[in-house]
Amino acid sequence: MEIEFRPADPNTGIVFVRTDCDHARIPGHVQFRIEAPRRTTLACNGVQVEMVEHIMAALAGLQIDNCEVWVNESEMPGADGSSLPFVEVLQQAGIQRQEALRSVIRVTDVTRVGDEETWIEARPAKKDEFAVQYRLDYGSDSIIGRESFRSKITPEIFVCELAPARTFILEHEAQWLRSQGLAQRVTPQDVLVFGAEGVIDNELRFEDECVRHKTLDLIGDLALAGCDFIGQFVAQKSGHRLNAQLAGVLLAENPSQNKWQRSA
């Protein structure tokens, strides 16, 4: 699997380019998202890219707005289960500021999707910032239990506090995925697998690494809106579907996004 990040002109957005499919272009936008278990998948004209959330999070976390992601397979590399490997290569390449206006949605009312048990909502922010809070709840009987993470999101905070957080899964969930033909090459060294006694054959990078990774996923999914947000986002046990659904609702409520001078 090869992946290459290439500069893109202003207003291009994030576009995945399948070099193995006649250079088919798949925009990293919520309107091209299709439903898939435990991952964010995009499809356009019969060609798709899978598991894009960690790449989208890396780009959004570094405030990279315009980029072509050239790949030669449908499934993106899992790397170490986090966004950190993508962040590191992007930082090494360098980020160029572009003289173009960036679309931004300022949240002015509370907007929620989901139900009483699992939901995500956008709230107005007291300051001009993008802030997130994620509440993870596996129940008191689970080895993971309950965790919460809250922070404003800046490139510095993303790189240090969220990018290293890895994908996690319960042992019985991993067994189910394998039975469905998924994650065949993934081992406990690639993701955090939780058994009855804790993490199997691995060590945590953060005491609350699970909720930090869910926050990372949230940032990657919201990036499918193709614009910046000013607001507070609070999630209760939400996943890729609800995260993307909220992004779509906010876009529909704000068909003419404001523009501001911050583009990279």
N, C-alpha and C positions, 0 to 999 in steps of 0.2 A: 504494500500500500504506500503510495506517495501522495504527499500533500504539499502544495506550494502557495504561499500568500503573495499576491501580486498587487501593485498599486492600481488604483482605479480613479477615473476622472470624478470631479465633483458631481453630486447628485446621482451617482451610480448605485449607491447603497452596497449591501453585501450580496454578492452573486457567486454561487457555486458553479464551477465549470467542469463537466465530466469529460475528460480527455479521451476516455475509452468509449464514449458514445458520440463521436463526431462533434465534440466540443459543445454539447448541449448545455444551455445556460438555465440555471434554476435560481430564481431570486430568493434571498433569505427573508421572506416576508410571510406574514401570517396567512395571507390568502392562498398560499401554495402549500400550507400544512395539511397533511392527511393523518388520520388516526392510526397509531401503531402502539403496541404495548411497551410501556416503560422507556420510551424514547421519543424525541422529536424528529419527524420525518417530513421532508418536503418533496413535492413532485410537480413536474411541469412537462406537458407534451409526452407523457408516458415514460419519462426518465426521472429517477428519484435519487435523493441523498438521505441517508439515515444517520441518526444519532449525532445531530448537528449542534445540540444544545451547549456542549462544552466549548466548541469553537465560537459560537455566537456569543457566549458569555465572555470569553477572552477578548473578543473584539469590542464588545460593549463596555466591558470593564476598563479597557484602555482608551475608550472614547475614539475608536476607529470607526468612521462612518462609511468610508468608501474602500472596498477591497474585493478583489476577485480571488476566490479560493479554488485553485485548480486541483482536482483529485482524479484518480484513475480507478476508483471502485465506488460502489454505492454506499457502503458503510464506512463512516469516518473512524479513524483510529481511536481506540480507547485509551492509548498511552498508559498513564498510571491511574486512570479513573478520575483525573481532575482537569482543570484548565491550565495548570501551571506549565506543562511543556509547550503549549501554544503561546502562552504569555511570554515565555523566555525567548522563543525564536522571533516573535514580533518585536520585542524590545531590542534584540540584537540587530534586527534589520533597520530599526529606527522608524519614527512616526513623523510624517510631514504635515504641517498645517496648511490647509487650503483656504483660499479667499472665497468662501461660498457661505451662504446662509443655511443654517441647519434647522430643520423642522422641529418644533417642540410642542408638546401638549401640556398645558398647565391644568392640573386637576382642580376644578372649582366646586364640585359636588361629590358626595360619597356615591361610588358606584360599586356594587357587589355582584358577584356571580357565585353559584354553588348552592348548597343547602345549609341547614343548621349545623351539620356535623363537619362538612368539608367546604371551605369557601376561601375566596380572596377578594379583597376590596381595595379600591383606590380612594384616598382621602386628600383634601387640600393640605398643603404643607404650610407650616408657620414661617418657614424661610424658603428662599429660592434654592431648593435642593431636592435631590432624589434620595429618598430614604426607604428602607425596607425593614420589615419585621416578619419573621417566620416562626410559627409555633408548631413544633413537631410533637406528635403524641401517639406513641405505639402502645400506650396503656401501662399500668403499673406491673403487669405480669411479664412484660417483654424485657429482654436484656437491654434494649435500646432505651425504653422508657419515654420520658418527656424532656424536651430541650427547647430552648428559645434563643433566637439571635435577633439583635436589632442594631442598625447602624445607618448613617448616611453613606452613600456610595460615591467614592472618588477613586480615581485610578490608584492612588497610594493605598487606600484601604482595601480595595479589591485585590491588589497584588499580594498584600501581606496577610489579609484575614480570610479571604474567600478562595482565591485561585488554587491554593494547595489542597483544598478539601475534596476528598475522593468519594466516588460512588460507593454506596453501601447496599447491602442486601442481606436478608435473613437466609439461613442455610436451606430451609425448605423452599424458599422462593427461587434460589439458585438451581435447585434440583428440578423445579417445575420448568424454568426457562430452558434447561438442557433437554428436557423431555419434548419441548416444542421446537427443538432444533436451533435455539438461540444461544448466544454466548458460549459457543463450543470451544473457543480458544482462550476464554477468560479463566484465570486461576485466582486463588486468594491473594496472590501477590499483585494482581492487577486491580482488584477492587477489595473493599472491606466486606468480608463475609462473616456475619455474626451467628455463632452457634450458641448452644445453651450456656456455655461458660464465658462467652465473650468473643472477641475478634479471633478468627482462625488464621494462624500462620502469618500474622501481620501486627503492626502497632499503629496506634492512633497518632496523628499529627497534632490534633487538638482534642481536648477532653470532650468538646461538643462538636466533633467533626461532622456528624450526621446532619445536624440542622444547618451547619454552614454550607454543606453541599447542596441541600435543598434550596438554600438562599441563592447559591450560584446558579442552579437550574432555573430558578425564578428570573434572575437577571437575563439569562440566555433566552428564555421564552419571551419575556417582555421586549427584548431587542427585535423580535419579529415584527414589531409595529413599524420599524424603519424610521423612528424618530426618538428624540429625547423626551423624558418626562420630568416635570416638576410636580412633586407630590409625595405622599406617603403611601406605601403599599404594605398591607397587612394580610398575611396568609395563614390560614389554619388548615394544616394537613392537605394543602392543595398540591396538584401535580401538573404535568405538562399540559393536559387538556384544559384545565381551568385557567392556568396561567395565560395560555394563548387565547382562550375565550375572552378574558378580560382585555387583553391587548386589542382584540378585534372590536369589542364593544366601545372602547375608548376612541378608536379610530372612527367608528361610525358616528359617535357623538361629536366628534371634532373634525368634520370633513375638510375644513380649511385651517390647517395647523398654522400657528404663528411661526415666524422665522426669527432666528437669532444668530449672532456671529460666533459660532463655535463649530468648526468642522475640522476633521483630520483625515 
